[in-house]
Amino acid sequence: MLSFSEISVNDKEMFSERILKYGAQASDICFTSIYMWAEALNFKFVEIGGLVCVISFTNTFKPYCLPPFGDMASGDFEKAIVELKRFFDEKGWQLMFRRFVKKDVERLKEIKLLEYKAEYSRDASDYVYLREDLVNLSGKKYDGKRNHISRFKREHEGNYEYLDMKHEDIEECMALSKQYCTSGGKDCVGCDTCEKVANQRVLKNFEKLGCKGGVVKLNGDIKAFTVGEMLNANTSVTHIEKADKGINGLYPFINQQFCTNGFPETMYINREEDMGTEGLRRAKLSYHPTRMEDKYIIYF
């Protein structure tokens, strides 16, 4: 019987070492992403051979696994799939994986004894942009973004500043996270998949997670903040972006500033998925991704 463990911030070093060997491409296979959603999605993990296997036991969805990660040349991939299948069968559950990318699907061909079905998940696929596009916003296709930013600067001239997030900003950002919670508005009290819970976990452990962030202040008060980190050698990922929707141009302004100042060494910026939300999909497409990081649901 597999024995599962809670995910603690102290697991970062071990997880990050395995993720580095795996070669993460999707925003989900990143310790901060796993940790921030561990409470809301009831993530637990088990090591099978040299691979880490994360399972969601939440009541909101049927139990599912993330792709096993670690040294994928170890030969433990098939072992992990087979043992997870046995565990799910004993529970009377169908084995399901979410967040598989194409290279994970290709690896399934190594497993001869189990049949599976791969289903494309557009709602979970990541938007990947060229950093220079989001910094420069050049060309007609970005006219609207530049106009919103210009309006923001004009209307708040002399009263705004973008700054790197510091420890002393955390408490104010946590208050804003509650205020701007998109799951239930300002009176949201939390739910199984509430992003407020995930955001709070990141902010509380900002330094331990090794993240970077930025804030926009108006008249000395933080009105927007964002948090991200490097996903792999040439791609950063933005985990959180919150701004006062009542302030015109604030969202595009903090996006451009963080893309400029957060990770100047990166070539690409992964801004995660749209979760099938129409408004979020429209907003992400409006920044013209250079590609999508396609993801799949796997059924055994």
C-alpha positions in Angstrom: 0.0 0.0 0.0 1.3 3.4 -0.9 1.9 5.8 2.0 1.3 9.5 1.2 2.8 12.5 2.9 1.6 16.1 3.3 3.4 18.7 1.3 5.4 21.2 3.4 7.4 24.3 2.4 10.4 22.3 3.7 10.0 19.9 0.8 11.0 22.6 -1.7 14.7 21.5 -2.1 13.7 17.8 -2.7 10.9 18.7 -5.1 13.0 21.2 -7.0 15.8 18.8 -7.5 13.4 16.2 -9.0 11.6 18.8 -11.1 15.0 20.0 -12.5 15.7 16.4 -13.6 12.2 16.1 -15.1 12.6 19.3 -17.1 9.4 21.3 -16.4 7.6 22.9 -19.3 4.1 23.4 -17.7 3.4 25.9 -14.9 1.9 23.1 -12.8 5.1 21.1 -12.3 6.8 23.7 -10.2 7.1 23.5 -6.4 5.5 26.9 -5.8 2.5 25.9 -7.9 2.1 22.6 -6.2 2.6 24.0 -2.7 0.2 27.0 -3.2 -2.6 24.7 -4.2 -1.8 21.8 -1.8 -4.4 22.9 0.7 -7.2 23.8 -1.7 -6.7 20.7 -3.8 -5.6 18.4 -0.9 -2.4 17.4 -2.6 -0.4 14.6 -1.1 2.8 12.9 -2.4 4.5 9.6 -2.5 7.9 8.6 -3.9 7.9 5.6 -6.2 11.4 4.6 -7.2 13.2 7.9 -8.1 10.0 9.8 -9.0 7.7 12.0 -7.0 4.0 11.4 -7.5 1.4 14.0 -6.4 -2.3 13.1 -6.0 -5.2 15.4 -5.4 -7.7 13.9 -2.9 -10.1 16.9 -3.0 -13.9 16.3 -2.9 -14.3 19.0 -5.6 -13.0 16.7 -8.4 -12.5 13.0 -8.8 -9.0 12.0 -7.4 -6.3 12.5 -10.0 -2.5 12.6 -10.3 0.0 15.1 -11.6 2.7 13.7 -14.0 5.4 11.7 -12.0 8.6 13.8 -12.0 12.2 13.1 -11.3 15.0 11.4 -13.3 12.9 10.2 -16.3 15.8 8.1 -17.5 15.7 6.0 -14.4 13.2 3.5 -15.8 10.8 4.2 -12.9 8.1 5.8 -15.0 6.3 2.6 -15.9 6.7 1.4 -12.3 5.1 4.6 -11.0 2.1 4.3 -13.4 1.6 0.6 -12.6 1.7 1.2 -8.8 -0.6 4.1 -9.0 -3.0 2.1 -11.1 -3.0 -0.6 -8.5 -3.7 1.9 -5.7 -6.6 3.5 -7.6 -8.1 0.1 -8.5 -8.0 -0.9 -4.8 -9.9 2.3 -4.0 -12.4 1.7 -6.8 -11.3 4.8 -8.6 -10.4 5.3 -12.3 -6.7 6.3 -12.6 -6.6 9.8 -14.1 -3.7 12.2 -14.7 -4.0 15.9 -15.3 -1.5 18.3 -16.7 0.4 15.9 -18.9 2.4 17.7 -21.6 3.3 16.1 -25.0 6.5 14.6 -23.8 4.7 12.9 -20.9 2.1 11.5 -23.4 5.0 10.2 -25.5 6.4 8.4 -22.5 3.2 6.4 -22.1 4.1 4.5 -25.3 6.8 2.8 -23.1 4.0 1.1 -21.1 2.8 -1.9 -23.0 0.5 -3.6 -20.5 -2.0 -0.7 -19.8 -4.4 0.9 -22.2 -5.1 4.6 -21.9 -6.9 7.5 -23.5 -5.4 11.0 -23.9 -7.8 13.9 -24.0 -6.6 17.5 -24.9 -7.4 20.0 -22.2 -7.6 23.5 -23.7 -8.8 25.0 -20.5 -5.6 23.9 -18.7 -3.1 24.7 -21.4 -0.6 27.4 -20.6 -0.1 30.7 -22.5 3.6 31.3 -23.3 4.9 34.7 -24.5 8.1 36.2 -25.7 9.3 38.4 -22.9 10.4 41.1 -25.4 6.8 41.3 -26.7 5.3 41.9 -23.2 8.1 44.4 -22.4 8.0 46.5 -25.6 4.3 46.0 -26.6 5.3 47.0 -30.2 3.1 47.1 -33.2 -0.6 47.7 -33.9 -1.7 44.6 -32.2 -0.6 46.1 -28.8 -2.1 49.6 -29.4 -4.8 49.0 -26.8 -2.3 47.9 -24.2 -0.1 51.0 -24.8 -3.1 53.3 -24.7 -4.3 51.9 -21.3 -0.8 52.2 -19.8 -0.4 55.8 -21.1 -3.8 56.7 -19.6 -2.8 55.2 -16.3 0.5 57.2 -16.2 -1.2 60.4 -17.3 -4.1 60.2 -14.7 -1.7 59.3 -11.9 1.4 61.3 -12.9 3.7 61.8 -9.9 1.6 59.6 -7.6 2.5 56.1 -8.7 5.6 53.9 -8.5 6.5 50.3 -9.3 8.8 48.6 -6.8 10.2 45.1 -6.2 8.2 43.3 -3.6 9.8 43.4 -0.1 9.1 41.6 3.1 7.3 44.7 4.5 4.9 44.6 1.6 3.6 41.1 2.4 0.9 42.0 4.9 -0.6 44.6 2.7 -0.5 42.3 -0.3 -2.3 39.6 1.7 -5.0 42.1 2.6 -5.4 42.9 -1.1 -5.5 39.2 -2.0 -8.6 38.9 0.2 -10.1 42.0 -1.1 -9.6 41.1 -4.8 -10.6 37.4 -4.4 -12.1 36.5 -7.8 -13.9 33.4 -6.5 -16.5 35.2 -4.4 -15.8 38.9 -4.4 -14.9 40.9 -1.3 -17.1 38.8 0.9 -15.6 35.5 -0.2 -15.1 33.2 2.8 -13.2 30.5 0.9 -14.1 27.4 -1.0 -12.3 24.2 -2.0 -10.6 25.8 -5.0 -10.5 29.4 -3.9 -7.4 31.1 -5.3 -7.4 33.4 -2.2 -6.2 30.4 -0.2 -3.5 29.6 -2.7 -2.3 33.2 -2.9 -2.1 33.5 0.9 0.1 30.4 1.1 2.5 31.9 -1.4 2.7 35.3 0.3 3.2 33.8 3.8 6.2 31.8 2.5 7.4 34.3 -0.1 11.1 34.2 0.9 11.2 30.5 1.6 9.7 29.7 -1.9 12.4 31.9 -3.5 9.9 33.9 -5.5 10.2 37.4 -6.8 7.4 40.0 -6.9 6.5 43.5 -7.8 4.0 46.1 -6.4 2.4 49.3 -7.7 1.8 52.0 -5.2 -0.6 54.9 -5.6 -0.1 57.7 -3.1 1.9 55.3 -1.0 -0.7 52.5 -0.9 -0.3 49.2 -2.7 -2.9 48.8 -5.4 -1.5 45.9 -7.4 1.0 43.1 -6.9 2.4 40.2 -8.8 4.5 37.1 -8.0 6.6 34.8 -10.1 9.7 32.7 -10.5 11.9 30.9 -13.0 10.2 27.8 -14.3 13.2 26.5 -16.3 16.4 27.8 -17.8 14.7 30.1 -20.3 11.1 30.6 -19.0 9.7 32.4 -16.0 6.2 31.8 -14.7 3.8 34.4 -13.3 1.8 32.7 -10.4 -0.2 35.7 -9.1 -1.3 39.1 -10.6 -3.8 41.2 -8.7 -4.8 44.8 -9.2 -7.7 47.1 -8.4 -10.0 46.7 -11.4 -11.4 50.2 -10.8 -8.1 51.8 -11.8 -7.8 52.0 -15.6 -4.6 50.6 -17.0 -3.3 49.2 -13.8 -3.3 45.6 -14.9 -1.4 46.2 -18.1 1.0 48.5 -16.3 2.0 46.0 -13.6 2.3 43.2 -16.2 4.7 45.3 -18.3 6.7 46.4 -15.4 7.1 42.9 -13.9 8.0 41.5 -17.3 10.6 44.3 -17.6 12.1 44.1 -14.1 11.3 40.6 -12.7 13.3 38.2 -14.8 15.3 40.2 -17.4 17.4 37.1 -18.3 14.4 35.0 -19.4 13.3 34.5 -23.1 9.8 33.3 -22.4 7.1 34.1 -19.9 4.5 31.5 -18.9 1.3 33.2 -17.7 -0.5 29.9 -16.9 -3.9 28.7 -18.1 -7.3 30.4 -18.4 -9.3 27.6 -16.6 -12.0 27.9 -19.3 -13.0 31.4 -18.0 -14.2 33.4 -21.0 -12.9 36.8 -19.7 -9.5 35.4 -18.7 -9.1 33.6 -22.1 -9.9 36.9 -23.9 -7.4 38.8 -21.8 -4.6 36.2 -22.3 -5.2 36.0 -26.0 -5.0 39.8 -26.3 -1.3 39.6 -25.4 -0.7 37.3 -28.4 1.1 34.2 -27.0 4.0 32.9 -29.1 2.7 29.4 -28.4 0.5 27.3 -26.1 1.9 24.7 -23.8 -0.7 22.0 -24.5 -1.8 19.8 -21.7 -3.8 16.5 -21.6 -5.9 14.5 -19.3 -5.0 10.8 -19.3 -7.4 8.0 -18.4 -6.5 4.4 -17.6 
